[in-house]
C-alpha cells in the first residue's frame, strides 16, 4: 500500500487508476481475469480501494451483469477482460450495449510491449501469440471512444475522458486498453495542469421553431399515433409520455419495447404492433424507436406527417435506416414531450373515437379465454405475470408474451437490445439483483438463449455472490427465429415441410434444470400446464426465503409463432 508518510511514494499507476475510478463513483469491477491483471490484483489486495472486484468466469456474463446494473441505476459500470481474447468474448455483449446506449467502460489488458526487462515485461509464452497489431480495431465501431494508456502521467486524464465519453448523450460504451508495464509502474506526482474531470454532455432541446411546428401538427391531428421502444428508459420519460398520451387521447404502440413506457392498464395502451394502426394515422410520433415499423408490412399513409423524437432520432450509428421523417426533434425525450404537452394545453381534443378504435383490439387481446391445457407462450407468460408483485422485475429475452404484462410503474420491465446478441437475459438479471437486493427478478429466456447465456458460469456467480433469481426457460427445442426467417423466404419450400427443420432443431431435449443444481440452486422441469403455477410458486419461495436461485425448464409447445 502507498506509504502516506513518504511524500515521494505516490503508489503504482494501478492504485491511482482505481482511486480515480472511485472518485467517479465506480463501485464494482466486473471481470474475468488473465495474465494482464497482476498489477490490479496487487492494488486491490493491498488495501481498501473502495472498488469491489466481482469475479465472473465468462466475459459475456460479465458484460451482461454490468449492463443490467447500469440499466436500472443509470450509472456507468466497469468491466475488465483479458487482452484481445477476452475482448473477443465480450463483443456480443458490447454490441448489445452500444445499440441500447448503455454506459459501460470496457477495459482490457494487452500483451506486454517489452520482451524482457522491467516489471510487467513478457514472462509467459502466450505473451507473443496473444499480441495484436490493432486490438482496439475489434471494438472501434461499437464504442464512443477508445484509447490505450501510454504513460503513468495520463492515468487520471484517461479515466476522466473515458467516463465523460460513456456518459455523454447519447450514452454508450467506451474501451480502454491497459498495458501491464504502465499499470505496474510507480505513479507520478499528480499535477493536472488545468485538466481534470469532464462533465458529460447532457441532451438538450431542439429549436423553438421545430417544437412549435410539432405542437401545431399535434394540436391539429385527428388520428395521432405514438410508436416507441425506449421512452421508458427514465422515469421522467415514462411520466412524460403517459401524460402526453392521456392529455391528447393518443394511442401508444410499444413496438419491441426495451422498457415499459406507460402503465399496462393505460387507456392509451394500443398494444405492441403498429401494423394495423399506422396506415390510418394522420400524425406519427416515433419516439425513441429505431425501427418504428417494418417497411415490408406497413407504412404511414402518404398524407400523414411523421415526427422522430429522441436523443438520436435518426440513429446515425446505423449504416442504413430510411424511415421517413418530416421533422426530427433531437434532444432529451422527456423534456421534448413535456414541452409538447405544454404547448398543446387548451387546444381542442377530438380523438376519442380514434382512441377507442385504436385500443379495442389490444383490450380484447389481453383478456383471452383461459387455456391451461397447453404450454403455450401466452400461458407460460400469464403464469409468470400472476406470480409477480410490485417488487418483481421481469427481464425478457425474446420469449415473454407482452399481452400478459401487468406492470403499472416504471422500472419493472426490461427487454433485450435491438442488436439481438443472445445470452443477455440471465447476466442482466443478476446485475439488476445486485442493484435491487429486495427485488424478485425473473429472466424469461428461450432454450437457445439460455445456452448462449453461459449457464455454468452464470449460476456459479449467482451462488458465489448471493444473487438468487428465477430463470424460466421457454423450451420449444427449436431456433424458432431461424425457421421463421426460412419460412418467410420459402413458405412452400422443402424446409417448410420438415418436422425437424435444418439448423432450427435443438434436439434431443436437454435437462437444462440440472445445471443450476450443481450450484446449489433449485431445478424444476415442467411438461404439463397444470404443473406450472406450483413450480413458479416453489421458485419464488426458494429465492425469497431460502436465498437460492431457481431454474424452471418448461417444455413448451413447438411453435414458430412470433411473440410480441
Secondary structure, DSSP 8 states (H G I E B T S, - for coil): ---TT-TT---BHHHHHHHHHHHTT--EEEE---TT-HHHHHHHHSS--S-EEEE-SSHHHHHHHHHHHHHHH---EEEEE-HHHHHHHHHHHHHHHHHTT--EEEEEEE--S-SSSSTTS--STHHHHT--S-GGGGTGGG-S-EEEE--GGGHHHHHHHHHHHHHSSS---EEEEEEHHHHHSB------TT-------------HHHHHHHHHHHHH-SSEEEEESSGGGSHHHHHHHHHHHHHHT-EEEETT-SB--S-TT-TTB--S--HHHHTT-SEEEEES-S-SS-TTT----TT-EEEEEETTTT-TTSS------SEEEES-HHHHHHHHHHHHTTS----HHHHHHHHHHHHHHTT----TTS--HHHHHHHHHHH--TTEEEEEEB-S-GGG----STTSEEE--TT--SSHHHHHHHHHHHH-TT-EEEEEEEHHHHHHT-HHHHHHHHHHHT---EEEEE--SB-HHHHHHHHHH-TTSTGGG-SS-TTTB--S---THHHHHTTT-EEEEE-SHHHHHHHHHHHHHHHHHS---EEEEE----------
